[in-house]
């Protein structure tokens, strides 16, 4: 399935998944929901590893194993993007708050007359 897909389409798909994570980073509850969804899909992806043991392994059934794992990995990518955006947002808010606190003025101990 992915072998015949052009690289531009693959990159667009990955960027769309990352955009989902960036959109979820807007609030803590959205990240929590995405985390719960990712946990559920990761467990489903792990459960899909048992398909060859429960059925006769044909190429069609093996493709379902890989689809479950690919979907779980895409959910993990979206969750990682959400955490990175929240981490960056907290970092820049901290820098902005420290600049506002000092007011851009020199400290009395460091200024010389």
N, C-alpha and C positions, 0 to 999 in steps of 0.2 A: 504494500500500500504506500509506504513512505518512499520506496525506492524510485518510483516514477514521478514523484512530486518535485517540481522545480524548487531550487533553493530559496527563491524569493517568497514562495508560498509558505515554506517551512518557517522562515523568519517572521513573516506576517502572523502566522499562527502563534509562535512563541511570544511575539510582542503583544498580541491580543490577550494571551493568558497573563502576561505581566501587567497589562493595563487593568485586568480584573483585580489583581492584587493591589495595585495603586489605588483603584477606586475603593476597595475595601479598607484601605488604610485611613480613610477619613474619620472613622470612629472606632472606639474600642469594641463596641458590640459587634460591628461588622467583622472585625478581625477575629473575634471569638466565634462567630458563626462560621467564618471561613475555616477556622481551625477545627471546629467540630466536623464540618463537612469533609475536610481533608483527612481527619482521623477515620471517619466512616469509609471513605473511598480507599484509603490505604489498607484497611482491614479487608475490604472487598477485593482489592488487588491481590492481597496475600491469599485470600480464600480461592482466588481463581487459579492459583498454582496447583490446587488439587484436582482440577478438571481432567488432566490426563490419567490420573489414578482412578477416577470415578467413571470414565467413559472410554471408548475405544479411541486412541489418539490418531485422529486424522488431521490433515493440515488446517481444516476449518476450525476444529476445536483448539488446536494449538494457537491459532490467530486470536482466539478469544482470551487466552492466557496473556498474550502480549498486549492486547487492547486494555485489559484491566490494569496491568502494570503501567502502561503508558498514561492512562487517565489518572492514576494515583500520582505519578511523577509530575504531571502537569498541575495537579492540585497543590503539590508540595512547592512547585516553582511559584505559583501565585501566592502562597502563604509566605514564602521567603521574600518575595517582592513587597508584600504588605509590611512585614517586619522591618525590612530595610528602609522603606519610606517613613515608617513611624520613628525609627531610630534617627534618621536624618532630620526629620522634623523636630524631634526633641533636642537634637544637637544645635540646630540653627536657632531655635527659640531660646535656648540657654545663652548662646552668643549674643543674640539681640537683647536679651534681658540684662546681661552684664554691661553692654554698651549703653543702654538706657540708664542703668543705675549710676554709672560714672558720669554720665552726661557729656562725655567727650572732653571734660576739663581735666587739667593736670591735678594730681594729688598734692596736697599741701606739703607732705614730707619729701616729695621728689622735686618740687619746683624750687628754683634758686633765684635770689634777687640780684 
